[in-house]
């Protein structure tokens, strides 16, 4: 196998002469990108351990807890394809800087929030910024690095994300216990400013060729509504109305109608927000299915683990952050090593298949936990989850990027991120609703056993309050047991959904990663196609290093 040291991308002066990027130059570009991504990631993970304290202090409920999380996920889901399309049309560097500015404003607003409503709006603004960074980092990487080498750099990105996730919960716990939860939002402000400066100094990209085109506003609106409807339905179902009811039927009908219109508009639009024409090959279709399952496992279960440790075991925010470290360390190692393996063998499927099985095994194990489960047992399941997540998150995007040309890499990457975020957002909402129902039932039963009226934990609106400070120890113990015993069934549901990702990855065609940034190698650039052709069993031209998506479209 040959390992190209330089990547070729269009000339910044549009003269047609190729511009090459060495490993050092690519790392300089990624410094700014990863600084921005680290800032947003660490802010999110810092807040995760502080949320139980925040909700309790603002007199929130379990449902509002879920919506504070969901608001940012929904905003990220809706805006990711929009940012991805914009990255194909306009200056990627400027868009990245705008994302960071949105993040700054959202962080300041969240830090000063005095009610759950204001906090949700601020978190939504942070979600918009996260959608931008998620799409733009992948878009920029896809425009300067060939797929064959991209696994290596995706591993670096996964490692940075894991470091942010490792330090975030612990730092969030320390800040919450010592300075107060508001500083969990303020602490990210200096990091965001530094990221802006680093981007300005280090991020140098070829000038974007402005295309004379109209943005697909109608498509963006329809896609947003389509993504929001399932989340609204599962939020209110089971509480305000039955799961099987005329209200649920209205939501389902609205989802199908709006979704159908969205598909029609996107197929007819000259520059659609979600380029369905790029998603018409078997690899991409199966990766979309896998992305939904991965999103549920990654977002849903990751967030629920923090709740389990604090609300189920009574751990402090600092302790909860420390307890999640086994999962995050394994994710860091898996992302880094998995990325190197993908670049070395030139294939994404083996690593992803192993990762999906381990993720499923970890979630299935967590589906058996109760308040009596030992921490070391939970830690083993978390390690399995971490290895699986690290092997999947970046490679699912890489598999799709390998099927499109560089001019469409932003839209294609954002489309996969959209479905992954959608799976995560809907998953968090569904799992949160199931958790709320199970907790309510468990609390009634557990308090009845000790002869206590369940209204002792009511916040006055009929919902269970998360603020149990000052209550008798027996009631606090019953509260923690009610939560801990409710999490097993929730994790098992996540495992069932994640099983679809295992099936999708197993069925998907594992083509070889090409060694050129564009679909066809530039004039004068050699590939290792001949080398691959000489290998035993290489009879299918679709399995050469210069594999083209046109071959996959024939599946």
WORA-V964135 format. One record per residue. N is the residue number from 1. SS is DSSP state (H for helix, E for strand, C for the rest). PSI is psi in whole degrees, 0 to 359 (* if undefined). OMEGA is omega in whole degrees, -180 to 180 (* if undefined). Layout:
N/SS/PSI/OMEGA
N/SS/PSI/OMEGA
This chain:
1/C/136/174
2/C/147/-179
3/C/94/-177
4/C/133/-180
5/C/344/-177
6/C/143/178
7/E/145/-177
8/E/134/-180
9/E/163/-175
10/C/150/-180
11/C/141/179
12/C/340/180
13/C/6/177
14/C/25/-179
15/C/348/-179
16/C/341/178
17/C/133/-177
18/C/150/174
19/E/134/-178
20/E/149/179
21/E/124/175
22/C/171/178
23/H/319/-180
24/H/318/-180
25/H/322/177
26/H/320/179
27/H/325/177
28/H/318/177
29/H/316/-177
30/H/338/178
31/H/312/179
32/H/318/-180
33/H/312/-176
34/H/331/175
35/H/318/179
36/H/315/-179
37/H/321/179
38/H/319/-180
39/H/312/-179
40/H/320/-178
41/H/315/-176
42/H/328/177
43/H/319/180
44/H/316/-178
45/H/330/175
46/H/316/-176
47/H/331/-174
48/H/319/-180
49/H/341/-179
50/H/344/-173
51/H/316/177
52/H/320/178
53/H/319/-180
54/H/311/-178
55/H/320/179
56/H/317/-178
57/H/326/179
58/C/10/177
59/C/47/179
60/C/178/-179
61/E/175/178
62/H/321/178
63/H/317/179
64/H/327/175
65/H/312/-180
66/H/320/-177
67/H/331/175
68/H/321/177
69/H/314/-175
70/H/326/-178
71/H/319/179
72/H/320/179
73/H/320/180
74/H/315/179
75/H/319/178
76/H/318/-179
77/H/313/-176
78/H/320/-172
79/H/343/-177
80/H/310/178
81/H/331/178
82/H/313/177
83/H/320/-179
84/H/317/178
85/H/318/179
86/H/326/-179
87/H/336/176
88/H/345/-174
89/H/330/-172
90/C/181/-176
91/C/114/-178
92/H/324/-179
93/H/314/180
94/H/319/180
95/H/322/178
96/H/318/179
97/H/323/176
98/H/321/178
99/H/317/-180
100/H/322/178
101/H/317/175
102/H/320/-180
103/H/319/178
104/H/312/-179
105/H/316/179
106/H/322/-180
107/H/318/179
108/H/315/-180
109/H/319/180
110/H/322/-180
111/H/330/-180
112/C/5/-177
113/C/136/178
114/C/1/180
115/C/163/180
116/H/323/-179
117/H/313/179
118/H/321/180
119/H/319/180
120/H/320/178
121/H/316/179
122/H/319/179
123/H/328/176
124/H/321/178
125/H/321/174
126/H/324/178
127/H/322/176
128/H/317/179
129/H/319/179
130/H/323/176
131/H/319/178
132/H/312/-178
133/H/321/179
134/H/314/-178
135/H/317/-172
136/H/321/178
137/H/314/178
138/H/321/-179
139/H/315/-179
140/H/317/177
141/H/318/-180
142/H/338/-178
143/H/350/-178
144/H/354/-177
145/C/132/178
146/C/149/-179
147/H/322/-178
148/H/324/-180
149/H/348/-173
150/H/331/179
151/H/323/179
152/H/313/-178
153/H/330/174
154/H/326/175
155/H/320/176
156/H/317/-179
157/H/319/177
158/H/324/179
159/H/317/178
160/H/318/178
161/H/322/179
162/H/320/178
163/H/318/178
164/H/322/-180
165/H/327/177
166/H/309/-175
167/H/332/-176
168/H/302/-179
169/H/319/179
170/H/313/179
171/H/320/178
172/H/320/178
173/H/316/180
174/H/315/-179
175/H/316/-179
176/H/318/-177
177/H/335/-174
178/H/313/-175
179/C/337/-175
180/C/153/-172
181/C/335/-178
182/C/330/180
183/H/347/174
184/H/331/177
185/H/322/-176
186/H/331/-174
187/C/338/-178
188/H/348/-176
189/H/311/178
190/H/322/180
191/H/322/180
192/H/320/178
193/H/318/178
194/H/320/179
195/H/320/177
196/H/317/-179
197/H/315/-180
198/H/318/178
199/H/318/-179
200/H/324/-176
201/H/326/-169
202/H/336/-175
203/C/104/180
204/C/113/-177
205/C/157/173
206/C/146/179
207/C/138/180
208/C/130/176
209/C/114/-179
210/C/123/178
211/C/136/177
212/C/96/-176
213/C/162/178
214/C/139/178
215/C/147/-177
216/C/75/-177
217/H/317/-179
218/H/318/178
219/H/318/179
220/H/318/180
221/H/314/-178
222/H/320/178
223/H/320/179
224/H/314/-180
225/H/319/179
226/H/320/180
227/H/327/-175
228/H/327/-174
229/H/313/179
230/H/324/-179
231/H/321/177
232/H/320/-179
233/H/308/-175
234/H/340/178
235/H/319/-175
236/H/338/-179
237/E/141/-180
238/C/345/178
239/C/300/-179
240/C/338/177
241/E/164/-178
242/C/156/177
243/C/320/176
244/C/101/-176
245/C/173/180
246/H/330/177
247/H/318/177
248/H/323/177
249/H/322/178
250/H/315/179
251/H/316/-180
252/H/315/180
253/H/316/180
254/H/320/179
255/H/314/-179
256/H/318/-178
257/H/310/-179
258/H/320/178
259/H/320/178
260/H/316/177
261/H/321/180
262/H/317/179
263/H/316/-180
264/H/314/-179
265/H/317/-178
266/H/329/178
267/H/331/-177
268/H/339/-176
269/C/138/178
270/C/321/178
271/C/78/-176
272/C/152/177
273/C/317/174
274/C/106/-174
275/C/89/-178
276/H/331/179
277/H/332/179
278/H/346/-176
279/H/16/-174
280/C/21/174
281/C/159/-172
282/H/322/-179
283/H/312/-178
284/H/319/180
285/H/314/-180
286/H/328/178
287/H/329/175
288/H/315/178
289/H/315/180
290/H/322/-178
291/H/320/179
292/H/313/179
293/H/319/179
294/H/320/180
295/H/317/179
296/H/314/-180
297/H/320/-175
298/H/304/-176
299/H/309/-175
300/H/305/-175
301/H/324/178
302/H/317/179
303/H/321/-178
304/H/330/180
305/H/319/178
306/H/318/177
307/H/319/-178
308/H/313/-177
309/H/322/-178
310/H/311/-176
311/H/333/-178
312/H/327/-179
313/C/351/180
314/C/16/-180
315/C/152/176
316/C/166/177
317/H/320/179
318/H/314/179
319/H/320/179
320/H/320/178
321/H/318/179
322/H/325/-177
323/H/335/-179
324/C/357/-176
325/H/321/179
326/H/319/180
327/H/320/-175
328/H/321/177
329/H/316/179
330/H/326/177
331/H/319/179
332/H/310/-178
333/H/319/-179
334/H/317/-180
335/H/316/-178
336/H/308/-178
337/H/319/179
338/H/320/178
339/H/319/178
340/H/321/179
341/H/318/-180
342/H/315/179
343/H/325/-178
344/H/314/-176
345/H/345/178
346/C/18/180
347/E/143/-179
348/C/337/-170
349/H/315/-178
350/H/315/-180
351/H/317/-179
352/H/323/-179
353/H/315/177
354/H/317/-180
355/H/318/-179
356/H/322/179
357/H/318/180
358/H/321/177
359/H/316/179
360/H/319/179
361/H/318/179
362/H/316/180
363/H/321/178
364/H/319/177
365/H/317/179
366/H/338/178
367/C/353/-179
368/C/1/-173
369/C/151/173
370/C/187/180
371/C/347/179
372/C/354/-176
373/C/131/180
374/C/150/-177
375/H/321/-177
376/H/329/177
377/H/315/177
378/H/322/-179
379/H/321/178
380/H/315/179
381/H/324/179
382/H/323/178
383/H/316/177
384/H/317/177
385/H/315/-178
386/H/317/178
387/H/317/-180
388/H/313/-179
389/H/316/-180
390/H/326/-179
391/H/345/-172
392/H/319/-165
393/C/311/-177
394/C/326/-175
395/H/333/178
396/H/327/175
397/H/318/180
398/H/320/-179
399/H/323/180
400/H/320/178
401/H/330/-180
402/C/348/-178
403/C/0/-177
404/C/161/178
405/C/165/-176
406/H/329/-177
407/H/342/-180
408/H/10/-173
409/H/328/179
410/H/312/-180
411/H/318/-179
412/H/316/179
413/H/317/-179
414/H/327/179
415/H/317/178
416/H/317/177
417/H/326/179
418/H/310/-178
419/H/326/177
420/H/315/178
421/H/323/178
422/H/315/177
423/H/319/179
424/H/317/-178
425/H/312/178
426/H/322/179
427/H/315/178
428/H/319/-179
429/H/313/-180
430/H/311/-179
431/H/324/177
432/H/321/179
433/H/318/178
434/H/317/179
435/H/315/-180
436/H/315/-180
437/H/317/-180
438/H/319/-180
439/H/317/-180
440/H/315/179
441/H/316/-179
442/H/321/-179
443/H/317/178
444/H/314/-179
445/H/315/-176
446/H/321/178
447/H/327/178
448/H/327/-180
449/H/331/180
450/C/11/175
451/C/35/-179
452/C/139/178
453/C/127/180
454/H/338/179
455/H/349/179
456/H/337/180
457/H/10/-179
458/E/145/179
459/C/7/180
460/C/343/179
461/C/10/178
462/C/358/-180
463/C/156/-177
464/E/129/178
465/E/145/178
466/C/355/179
467/C/102/-178
468/C/9/178
469/C/138/180
470/C/347/178
471/C/156/179
472/C/151/-177
473/H/323/-179
474/H/321/179
475/H/320/178
476/H/319/178
477/H/316/178
478/H/321/178
479/H/310/-178
480/H/318/179
481/H/322/179
482/H/319/179
483/H/312/-176
484/H/320/-178
485/H/346/-179
486/H/341/-173
487/H/330/-177
488/H/310/-179
489/H/328/180
490/H/315/177
491/H/326/-180
492/H/323/176
493/H/317/178
494/H/323/179
495/H/319/180
496/H/319/178
497/H/319/-179
498/H/336/178
499/H/331/177
500/H/328/178
501/H/320/178
502/H/315/-179
503/H/315/-178
504/H/317/-180
505/H/322/179
506/H/323/-178
507/H/329/-175
508/C/150/180
509/C/124/-176
510/C/80/-178
511/C/159/178
512/E/142/179
513/C/134/-179
514/C/160/-177
515/C/6/178
516/C/152/180
517/C/314/178
518/C/176/-179
519/C/330/179
520/C/140/-180
521/C/140/177
522/C/158/-180
523/C/132/177
524/C/355/180
525/C/124/-179
526/C/154/177
527/C/174/179
528/C/29/-179
529/H/318/-179
530/H/320/178
531/H/316/-180
532/H/323/-177
533/H/334/-178
534/C/349/-178
535/C/148/180
536/C/138/175
537/C/0/-178
538/C/82/-180
539/C/344/-178
540/C/119/-179
541/H/340/179
542/H/347/-177
543/H/26/175
544/C/168/-177
545/C/340/178
546/C/34/180
547/C/131/-177
548/C/148/-179
549/H/337/179
550/H/326/178
551/H/320/-178
552/H/333/180
553/C/344/-179
554/C/357/-178
555/C/*/*
